[in-house]
Amino acid sequence: MPRDDHDDGFVVASQESESRTNAEKASLLKHGKINGASGDIGRMNGDIANVNYNGAGAAAALPGQRSNALAIPSYLQEHYYWAYLNPRNVRLLDREIIVKFILWGQHRRLRDAAFAELEPGSRVLQPACVYGDFSPALATYLGPQANLEITDIAPIQLAACRRKLRNLPQARVRRADASLADNNVFDAVCCYFLLHELPDDYKHKVVTALLERVRPGGKVVFVDYHKPHFAHPLKPITSLIFDRLEPFAKSLWRHEIVDFAAAPKYFSWRKQTFFGGLFQKVVARKMAQS
Ligand SMILES: C[S@@+](CC[C@H](N)C(=O)[O-])C[C@H]1O[C@@H](n2cnc3c(N)ncnc32)[C@H](O)[C@@H]1O
């Protein structure tokens, strides 16, 4: 199994502490000066993230590290190393033209449909990085008064995203696993093409965790694949690509996104499909009294 040898393999959430060297961080960890994830409601996105691979797809712990620190999930390592963790390919693929191509020319339309659900000036969570200009465009759309938090489990993705957001102080980037609980609550969550890459148990965890991240009245916006019309000319090629490269995507052909929510009744659900049903936008609005 290839190593993720990216230098940013050990990230602490606060911007201030990112200037520490890994050795300093390890020492602080060992002596309990910075906190790990908290325990009593299960694993949480905390302050500590460590992804030093041992070469077998599991995360190796530093001395003194708590066992519930963040690790790269095995589905990502096994099925998407080439796309999101391999440094050479990340440099190659992180381009707007690639996203446009992968999404059959529908990226701008889908992106704008997602943005249309979000209020400029609001607090928004984007729970996974997206290649190309998505994040800077979202930060620009939300405006200088907004607060955009972009998270991802892969340090190499965070580093690339951070570079793209250099002149957009309304956006901040931090390491987190979208499937884990977190105390920060937002006006909206914008989840763009993450679900299809997750095994179904993770789809459940991520949908459920993201629904917890909005205030009453707030929205979670999912944009992702959907089962195309049976006569869609791109259905056979999409099916082939999914069978070869995206082993968890077809579950979105069989299930509705709402089916992955643990407590759907506390939300009103709205779905719109695009491009002959190949794509969908699902908006879950949290009821005011939930
Ligand atoms: C949003 S998805 C794909 C988006 C789209 N296909 C594109 O062109 O970028 C890819 C990202 O999800 C991240 N990811 C996967 N599982 C995650 C998880 N459990 N928590 C946070 N980020 C995750 C990966 O590290 C990767 O950066």
The ligand as an SDF file (V2000), in Angstrom:
LIG
                    3D

 27 29  0  0  0  0  0  0  0  0999 V2000
  -16.0540   15.8000   -1.5350 C   0  0  0  0  0  0  0  0  0  0  0  0
  -15.4400   14.3190   -2.0650 S   0  0  0  0  0  0  0  0  0  0  0  0
  -15.4390   14.4640   -3.8320 C   0  0  0  0  0  0  0  0  0  0  0  0
  -15.7560   15.7800   -4.4610 C   0  0  0  0  0  0  0  0  0  0  0  0
  -15.6800   15.8590   -5.9570 C   0  0  0  0  0  0  0  0  0  0  0  0
  -15.8060   14.5700   -6.5950 N   0  0  0  0  0  0  0  0  0  0  0  0
  -14.4060   16.5360   -6.4130 C   0  0  0  0  0  0  0  0  0  0  0  0
  -14.2240   16.6500   -7.5670 O   0  0  0  0  0  0  0  0  0  0  0  0
  -13.6000   16.9950   -5.6330 O   0  0  0  0  0  0  0  0  0  0  0  0
  -13.7300   14.1830   -1.8460 C   0  0  0  0  0  0  0  0  0  0  0  0
  -13.1700   14.5750   -0.4920 C   0  0  0  0  0  0  0  0  0  0  0  0
  -13.8440   13.9380    0.5630 O   0  0  0  0  0  0  0  0  0  0  0  0
  -12.8970   13.7070    1.5970 C   0  0  0  0  0  0  0  0  0  0  0  0
  -13.4580   12.7400    2.5430 N   0  0  0  0  0  0  0  0  0  0  0  0
  -13.7760   11.4580    2.3420 C   0  0  0  0  0  0  0  0  0  0  0  0
  -14.2910   10.9100    3.4490 N   0  0  0  0  0  0  0  0  0  0  0  0
  -14.3250   11.8830    4.3900 C   0  0  0  0  0  0  0  0  0  0  0  0
  -14.7660   11.9430    5.7430 C   0  0  0  0  0  0  0  0  0  0  0  0
  -15.2840   10.8860    6.3610 N   0  0  0  0  0  0  0  0  0  0  0  0
  -14.6510   13.1090    6.3960 N   0  0  0  0  0  0  0  0  0  0  0  0
  -14.1380   14.2040    5.7730 C   0  0  0  0  0  0  0  0  0  0  0  0
  -13.6930   14.2080    4.5120 N   0  0  0  0  0  0  0  0  0  0  0  0
  -13.7940   13.0640    3.8180 C   0  0  0  0  0  0  0  0  0  0  0  0
  -11.6650   13.2460    0.8450 C   0  0  0  0  0  0  0  0  0  0  0  0
  -10.4980   13.3720    1.6030 O   0  0  0  0  0  0  0  0  0  0  0  0
  -11.6800   14.1630   -0.3630 C   0  0  0  0  0  0  0  0  0  0  0  0
  -10.9250   15.3140   -0.1710 O   0  0  0  0  0  0  0  0  0  0  0  0
  1  2  1  0
  2  3  1  0
  2 10  1  0
  3  4  1  0
  4  5  1  0
  5  6  1  0
  5  7  1  0
  7  8  2  0
  7  9  1  0
 10 11  1  0
 11 12  1  0
 11 26  1  0
 12 13  1  0
 13 14  1  0
 13 24  1  0
 14 15  1  0
 14 23  1  0
 15 16  2  0
 16 17  1  0
 17 18  1  0
 17 23  2  0
 18 19  1  0
 18 20  2  0
 20 21  1  0
 21 22  2  0
 22 23  1  0
 24 25  1  0
 24 26  1  0
 26 27  1  0
M  CHG  2   2   1   9  -1
M  END
$$$$
